[in-house]
Amino acid sequence: MFNDIAIGPVTLHMYGLLIAIGFIGALLLCNYRGKKRGLSEDTIWGIFFCAIIGGMIGSRLLFYIVELPSVLKDPSILWNFKNGYVVYGGIIGGVLVSFLYCRFKRKEAFLPYFDLVMPAVAMAQGFGRIGCFCAGCCYGRETDAWYGITFAHSNFAPNGVSLIPTQLISSAGDFLICALLLLYARKERETGRVGALYMILYGIGRFLVEFLRNDYRGSVGVLSTSQLISILIVAAGVCMYALVPRLAKRK
């Protein structure tokens, strides 16, 4: 839409700028809420950097898996880092590396930080999807509806065609999830349930939005790769939400 904005000699790349805003906002939110809960600020900072590293690696690895046939045909794709990042891979990679950091480096329980971080993750995703809108990636199907968006200079979306603004729909959903999780977390909850609720809400939302998207994302039968992952994430979230009280009683 308007990914590059020139201000004098400086060019702002909105996609990267909005992702940076999302990360910084998430860190500030985690630090603010973490202090109230008596959680370690050092651990929060560590998780922040682990999430960046694990997220970058995970998003890239899942892209390679989804695009394996294309990679085998053209191995140069492996070294093209301008695009090719899958959100679910970033989430899974960030969570996994953060878990390992808490477990082995900090010797702390991971779930309290998982509950703390996931509302902020949803907020960061909301900003990131606005970045997608600016760049034109993750675009929707063609539509004649009044809310259709037409790109003129996108390197990703088809230009001159009215499309469903799936990026903005996803962004609104992410911000809504953030708000709901923050409201839910205002009362004391069993450790792990806030994070589990994120998995359920985001998985359902992502599954539904996938029906509106028209960019290539890989497929498994009639489902997109992201829809299959969404089903697994929701199932894991439901199990986690249900089992948390039982696990707490065993301690």
C-alpha positions as CSV (number, residue, x, y, z in Angstrom):
1,M,0.0,0.0,0.0
2,F,2.6,2.5,1.1
3,N,5.5,0.5,2.4
4,D,8.3,3.0,1.7
5,I,7.8,6.6,2.9
6,A,10.5,9.1,2.1
7,I,11.1,11.9,4.6
8,G,13.8,14.0,3.1
9,P,16.9,11.9,2.6
10,V,15.5,9.2,4.9
11,T,13.2,6.4,3.7
12,L,11.1,4.6,6.2
13,H,10.2,1.0,5.5
14,M,6.8,0.7,7.2
15,Y,6.8,-3.1,7.4
16,G,10.1,-3.2,9.4
17,L,9.1,-0.1,11.4
18,L,5.8,-1.5,12.5
19,I,7.4,-4.8,13.5
20,A,9.9,-2.9,15.6
21,I,7.1,-0.9,17.2
22,G,5.4,-4.2,18.0
23,F,8.5,-5.7,19.6
24,I,9.2,-2.6,21.6
25,G,5.6,-2.2,22.7
26,A,5.5,-5.9,23.7
27,L,8.7,-5.5,25.8
28,L,7.4,-2.4,27.6
29,L,4.1,-4.1,28.3
30,C,5.9,-7.2,29.7
31,N,8.2,-5.2,31.9
32,Y,5.3,-3.2,33.3
33,R,3.1,-6.2,34.0
34,G,6.1,-8.3,35.1
35,K,7.1,-5.8,37.9
36,K,3.5,-6.0,39.3
37,R,3.8,-9.8,39.4
38,G,7.2,-9.9,40.9
39,L,8.8,-11.6,37.9
40,S,12.5,-11.1,37.0
41,E,13.2,-8.2,34.6
42,D,16.4,-9.9,33.6
43,T,14.5,-13.0,32.6
44,I,12.0,-10.9,30.6
45,W,14.8,-9.2,28.7
46,G,16.3,-12.6,28.1
47,I,13.0,-14.0,26.8
48,F,12.7,-10.9,24.5
49,F,16.0,-11.7,22.8
50,C,15.3,-15.4,22.7
51,A,11.9,-14.7,21.1
52,I,13.6,-12.6,18.4
53,I,16.3,-15.3,17.7
54,G,14.0,-18.3,18.0
55,G,11.3,-16.5,16.0
56,M,13.6,-15.6,13.1
57,I,14.9,-19.2,12.9
58,G,11.5,-20.8,13.4
59,S,9.8,-18.6,10.8
60,R,12.5,-19.3,8.3
61,L,12.6,-23.1,8.9
62,L,8.8,-23.4,8.5
63,F,9.0,-21.5,5.3
64,Y,11.6,-23.9,4.0
65,I,9.3,-26.8,4.9
66,V,6.3,-25.3,3.3
67,E,8.3,-24.4,0.2
68,L,10.4,-27.5,0.1
69,P,9.5,-28.4,-3.6
70,S,10.5,-24.9,-4.7
71,V,13.7,-25.0,-2.6
72,L,14.7,-28.3,-4.2
73,K,14.1,-26.8,-7.7
74,D,15.9,-23.5,-6.8
75,P,18.3,-23.8,-3.8
76,S,19.0,-20.0,-4.1
77,I,15.8,-19.5,-2.2
78,L,17.7,-20.6,0.9
79,W,19.7,-17.4,0.8
80,N,16.9,-14.9,-0.1
81,F,16.2,-13.3,3.2
82,K,14.1,-10.4,1.9
83,N,10.9,-12.5,2.3
84,G,9.9,-16.0,3.3
85,Y,9.0,-15.9,7.0
86,V,6.0,-17.9,8.4
87,V,4.3,-16.5,11.5
88,Y,3.5,-19.8,13.1
89,G,7.1,-20.9,12.7
90,G,8.1,-17.7,14.5
91,I,5.7,-18.3,17.4
92,I,6.7,-21.9,17.9
93,G,10.4,-21.1,17.6
94,G,10.2,-18.1,19.9
95,V,8.3,-20.1,22.6
96,L,10.7,-23.1,22.3
97,V,13.9,-21.1,22.7
98,S,12.3,-19.0,25.5
99,F,11.4,-22.2,27.3
100,L,14.9,-23.6,27.0
101,Y,16.3,-20.3,28.3
102,C,14.0,-20.3,31.4
103,R,14.6,-24.0,32.0
104,F,18.3,-24.3,31.6
105,K,19.8,-20.8,31.8
106,R,17.6,-19.0,34.4
107,K,16.4,-22.2,36.3
108,E,13.0,-20.7,36.5
109,A,9.5,-22.0,35.8
110,F,8.4,-21.1,32.2
111,L,4.7,-20.9,32.5
112,P,4.4,-17.7,34.6
113,Y,6.4,-15.9,31.9
114,F,4.4,-17.7,29.1
115,D,1.3,-16.2,30.6
116,L,2.9,-12.8,30.9
117,V,4.3,-12.7,27.4
118,M,1.4,-14.0,25.2
119,P,-0.9,-11.0,25.5
120,A,2.1,-8.8,24.4
121,V,2.8,-11.3,21.6
122,A,-0.8,-10.7,20.3
123,M,-0.3,-7.0,20.5
124,A,3.0,-7.2,18.5
125,Q,1.3,-9.4,15.9
126,G,-1.4,-6.7,15.5
127,F,1.3,-4.1,14.6
128,G,3.0,-6.7,12.4
129,R,-0.1,-7.3,10.4
130,I,-0.5,-3.5,9.8
131,G,3.0,-3.8,8.4
132,C,1.8,-6.6,6.1
133,F,-0.9,-4.3,4.9
134,C,1.6,-1.6,4.1
135,A,3.8,-4.1,2.2
136,G,0.9,-5.9,0.5
137,C,1.8,-9.4,1.6
138,C,-0.6,-11.9,3.2
139,Y,-3.4,-10.4,0.9
140,G,-6.9,-11.6,0.6
141,R,-9.2,-12.9,-2.2
142,E,-10.8,-10.6,-4.8
143,T,-14.0,-8.9,-3.8
144,D,-16.5,-6.3,-5.1
145,A,-17.5,-5.3,-1.6
146,W,-17.2,-1.8,-0.3
147,Y,-14.4,-2.7,2.0
148,G,-12.1,-4.0,-0.7
149,I,-8.6,-2.6,-0.9
150,T,-6.7,-2.0,-4.2
151,F,-2.9,-2.0,-4.2
152,A,-1.0,0.1,-6.7
153,H,2.7,-0.5,-6.0
154,S,2.9,-3.8,-4.1
155,N,5.6,-6.3,-4.8
156,F,3.4,-9.1,-3.3
157,A,-0.3,-8.5,-3.9
158,P,-1.8,-8.2,-7.4
159,N,-2.1,-4.5,-8.2
160,G,-5.2,-2.8,-9.5
161,V,-7.5,-5.5,-8.1
162,S,-9.9,-5.0,-5.2
163,L,-9.0,-7.5,-2.4
164,I,-10.3,-8.4,1.0
165,P,-8.0,-6.6,3.5
166,T,-7.1,-9.8,5.4
167,Q,-4.1,-8.0,7.0
168,L,-6.3,-5.5,8.7
169,I,-8.8,-8.2,9.8
170,S,-6.0,-10.2,11.3
171,S,-4.6,-7.0,13.0
172,A,-8.0,-6.2,14.5
173,G,-8.3,-9.8,15.7
174,D,-4.8,-9.8,17.3
175,F,-5.5,-6.5,19.2
176,L,-8.8,-8.0,20.3
177,I,-7.1,-11.1,21.6
178,C,-4.5,-8.9,23.5
179,A,-7.4,-7.0,25.1
180,L,-9.3,-10.1,26.1
181,L,-6.2,-11.8,27.6
182,L,-5.3,-8.7,29.6
183,L,-8.9,-8.6,30.9
184,Y,-8.8,-12.3,31.7
185,A,-5.5,-12.0,33.5
186,R,-6.7,-9.2,35.8
187,K,-8.0,-11.9,38.1
188,E,-5.7,-14.5,39.5
189,R,-5.7,-17.5,37.2
190,E,-4.1,-20.9,37.3
191,T,-0.6,-20.7,35.9
192,G,-0.6,-21.5,32.2
193,R,-4.2,-20.7,31.4
194,V,-3.6,-17.2,30.0
195,G,-1.1,-18.7,27.5
196,A,-3.4,-21.6,26.7
197,L,-6.2,-19.2,26.0
198,Y,-4.0,-17.3,23.6
199,M,-3.4,-20.6,21.7
200,I,-7.1,-21.3,21.5
201,L,-8.2,-17.8,20.4
202,Y,-5.3,-17.2,18.0
203,G,-5.7,-20.6,16.5
204,I,-9.4,-20.2,15.8
205,G,-9.0,-16.7,14.4
206,R,-6.1,-17.7,12.1
207,F,-8.0,-20.8,10.9
208,L,-11.0,-18.6,9.9
209,V,-8.9,-15.8,8.3
210,E,-7.2,-18.4,6.1
211,F,-10.4,-18.9,4.2
212,L,-10.2,-15.2,3.1
213,R,-6.6,-15.2,2.0
214,N,-5.3,-15.7,-1.5
215,D,-1.6,-15.7,-1.2
216,Y,0.2,-19.1,-1.5
217,R,0.9,-20.6,1.9
218,G,1.2,-24.3,1.2
219,S,-1.6,-26.8,1.5
220,V,-2.4,-30.2,3.1
221,G,-5.4,-31.6,1.4
222,V,-8.2,-29.0,1.4
223,L,-6.6,-27.1,4.2
224,S,-3.7,-24.6,4.1
225,T,-0.6,-25.5,6.1
226,S,-1.5,-22.7,8.6
227,Q,-5.0,-24.2,9.0
228,L,-3.6,-27.6,9.9
229,I,-1.2,-26.0,12.4
230,S,-4.1,-23.9,13.8
231,I,-6.1,-27.1,14.5
232,L,-3.1,-28.6,16.3
233,I,-2.5,-25.3,18.3
234,V,-6.1,-25.1,19.3
235,A,-6.2,-28.8,20.4
236,A,-3.0,-28.2,22.4
237,G,-4.4,-25.1,24.0
238,V,-7.7,-26.8,25.0
239,C,-5.7,-29.7,26.6
240,M,-3.4,-27.3,28.4
241,Y,-6.3,-25.1,29.7
242,A,-8.1,-28.2,31.0
243,L,-5.1,-29.9,32.5
244,V,-3.6,-26.9,34.3
245,P,-5.8,-27.3,37.5
246,R,-5.0,-31.0,37.7
247,L,-1.3,-30.3,37.4
248,A,-1.5,-27.6,40.0
249,K,-3.1,-30.1,42.5
250,R,-0.3,-32.6,42.1
251,K,2.3,-30.0,43.3
